[in-house]
Amino acid sequence: MTVPFVDLKSLHREIEDELQQVFCRVLNSSAFVLGPEVKQFEKEFAEYTGTAHCVAVNTGTAALHLVLASLGVGPGDEVITVPHTFIATAEAISAVGARPVFVDIDETSFTMDPKLLEAVITTRTRAIIPVHLYGQTADMDPILEIANRHDIPVIEDACQAHGAEYKGRKAGSLGIAGCFSFYPGKNLGACGEGGAVTTNDAALARRIEMWRDHGSTKKYEHAFPGLNLRMEGLQGGILSVKLKYLDRWNSQRREAAAQYAEILADSTGITLPTEMADCHHVYHLYVIQADNREQLREQLTSAGIESGLHYPIPLHLQEAYRCLNYQRGDFPVSERVASRILSLPMYPGISTDAVERVASELLEGCHVG
Ligand SMILES: *Cc1c(COP(=O)(O)O)cnc(C)c1O
């Protein structure tokens, strides 16, 4: 029995009729860019996240970029984030000409360690971007408390956290803005690229709406030079269909996570992911840690089980960010975690047999190892 890392084909087969209706509708209306399907999705996603506004864009990277740009962050400014994330978080900071400043993560939650935050704030800090990694929110209260004391806005990178909650509030509603990706493999994924910003700040939402569409106030009237980062009509319609299933799909992810945890509870040498107090984890990824990660990974591969590494090289050690002059040893938790993590197959609808198969292969691996 082979086990894929994700299975989008089966997921889409379940709702094929509804998706095909969207394709036909958009083909007939020719509303290929923004338009009524996108507007409707924006309304629904704002409601889902418990925010007043949602602005749909073409990627999660664009969502992060446009929030920073709309807050006026630019050259000479610093933006704090974590080195243990997908590079897009830092790229958005680079895209506006600002400097990414890293702060290490907490080893249990894999998210920003609030205890280390205050020490890296300077007079140039213009924003803080905690990342809700793997489907779990960062520890937002202490982060917001420190940020508020310094009058610095907090932008959530919620690209892996659609439907995740912190103290009963949805990811995307906790900071000044939440940034989402609808890349196909995310918990809520388009059939192509997609992204969105959620916020309660009407002026910020309006500015992002203009930014994504050439700084337009209306057709061919431009208040400032923006960019073209609009969402496609087709993706808006598809996301509206899939949003209805998000909670069910997240529950299925949580069930699979619980099954992994139950079977692997007695394993030696494997650290399981932890759902932190006050958090509702939506398991975008199910990430274990082990000293013999490479050996476990090879064993899974030879048994026909796919796995992943999210992410193998922390950003401060990437060639792309050599210019920041960080050294190995600067973020010891991120570095240790990067060498020990292993992402197991996780997707809505993964069978109990598949989870059992992966887990028993790992149990064998840790006894041999
Ligand atoms: C996917 C992702 C992004 C970027 O989203 P795209 O839609 O691929 O541009 C940003 N941050 C994190 C943490 C992500 O997982």
The ligand as a Gaussian input file, in Angstrom:
#p B3LYP/6-31G(d) Opt

LIG

0 1
 C        2.190000      29.012000       1.340000
 C        2.792000      30.001000       2.264000
 C        3.030000      31.332000       1.895000
 C        2.904000      31.841000       0.490000
 O        1.742000      31.590000      -0.160000
 P        1.707000      31.542000      -1.775000
 O        0.246000      31.533000      -2.076000
 O        2.398000      30.292000      -2.200000
 O        2.382000      32.763000      -2.280000
 C        3.473000      32.214000       2.867000
 N        3.731000      31.816000       4.115000
 C        3.555000      30.538000       4.504000
 C        3.838000      30.160000       5.925000
 C        3.094000      29.587000       3.591000
 O        2.946000      28.308000       3.981000

